[in-house]
Amino acid sequence: MTTARQVALVTGASSGIGKDAALGLVKAGFDVVGTSRDTSRVTPLEGVTFLDLDVARDDSAAAAVKQVIERFGRIDVLVNNAGVGSIGAAEESSVAQAQTVFDINVFGVLRMVREVLPHMRAQERGRIINLSSVQGFIPAPYMAVYGASKHAIEGYTQSLDHEVREYGIRALLVEPAYTRTGFEANSTQPDLPLEVYAQQRQTFGRIMTAAVEEGDDPAVVAKVIVAAATDPRPKLRYTAGTLAGRASVLRRFAPSGIFDSQIRKMNQLAS
Ligand SMILES: NC(=O)c1ccc[n+]([C@@H]2O[C@H](COP(=O)([O-])OP(=O)(O)OC[C@H]3O[C@@H](n4cnc5c(N)ncnc54)[C@H](OP(=O)(O)O)[C@@H]3O)[C@@H](O)[C@H]2O)c1
């Protein structure tokens, strides 16, 4: 079957930003496929077809994209939203724990991109929207593994975008700041906690909880994802929300000494 409408695939659409993005894309006129690792537990969303997907598995990524093509005949937009946070000082995560985070946040994106590209190249059109974060372009003390995964996505996406543009495809980044979702609760905690970092980790936890409470509604990020999916002249980077916009300006224009001290101040680190 082939649909005349554009088809968007949103990974991790069971909650948070992915859920609102899926609903936003339905409103924008897309046929939307959302994914979850366990669709039997998902609350149905009007206009969204749900498929099982674990982005950490090659066979699951291949099967999900195959099903989208079999059911809809096309895939115009891939939103790589599925992701997991990771809290703790860099030294407090084992390599195995960091690999698990990267397997979702980085290799999960690579798996999905590799699966959709042959279809997008054959169609000579497509858009890949990768969820980064402000922590993809600024330091993330006490979230170093997560920050590293989002920096990796920034590097990967900007290179990919140059490779696929001549085939009618764009690869774009959406960069939210703190957003009110289950992200913090779903984040991994350090598997090798060290007493030396305990106090600062707790301080960071308090800062993060307060920032998420005052953070953007996921609908703010969803609106930006829809803009990235539909802009006639897309940009490589879309910040989402006021704080993310301010962080991006600070990163680009503040002298390095001022930028460095701002990061320490924001995270209540001893100067
Ligand atoms: N919230 C923030 O403050 C914030 C800020 C910047 C960037 N982001 C980014 O925004 C994206 C969405 O996060 P969120 O805030 O909406 O968090 P969330 O509510 O925890 O949602 C995460 C989603 O990822 C899915 N997921 C997790 N592991 C998966 C896996 N192995 N395979 C497939 N799906 C998986 C989950 O679906 P199932 O459990 O149903 O499988 C869930 O729908 C993430 O990439 C995150 O890094 C969030």
The ligand as an ORCA input file, in Angstrom:
! r2SCAN-3c Opt
* xyz 0 1
  N      13.401     16.318     28.817
  C      14.473     17.073     28.654
  O      14.784     17.931     29.520
  C      15.299     16.951     27.390
  C      16.181     17.990     27.080
  C      16.962     17.896     25.927
  C      16.856     16.790     25.098
  N      15.986     15.777     25.423
  C      15.924     14.620     24.517
  O      14.602     14.455     24.072
  C      14.367     13.082     23.743
  C      13.063     12.615     24.387
  O      13.197     12.673     25.793
  P      11.976     12.974     26.786
  O      12.353     14.146     27.593
  O      10.687     12.988     26.055
  O      12.102     11.694     27.769
  P      11.120     10.457     28.080
  O       9.765     10.965     28.437
  O      11.880      9.635     29.061
  O      10.986      9.705     26.688
  C      11.995      8.906     26.174
  C      11.411      8.017     25.076
  O      12.464      7.212     24.563
  C      11.983      5.888     24.421
  N      13.085      4.941     24.590
  C      13.952      4.811     25.634
  N      14.817      3.810     25.405
  C      14.513      3.292     24.185
  C      15.044      2.265     23.381
  N      16.079      1.492     23.774
  N      14.470      2.018     22.165
  C      13.418      2.745     21.750
  N      12.851      3.729     22.458
  C      13.407      4.000     23.663
  C      10.889      5.704     25.470
  O       9.891      4.833     24.940
  P       9.487      3.420     25.569
  O       9.891      3.421     27.031
  O       8.011      3.361     25.375
  O      10.230      2.440     24.741
  C      10.311      7.129     25.590
  O       9.175      7.285     24.756
  C      15.606     12.317     24.208
  O      16.450     12.057     23.103
  C      16.291     13.295     25.173
  O      17.670     13.088     25.238
  C      15.206     15.832     26.546
*
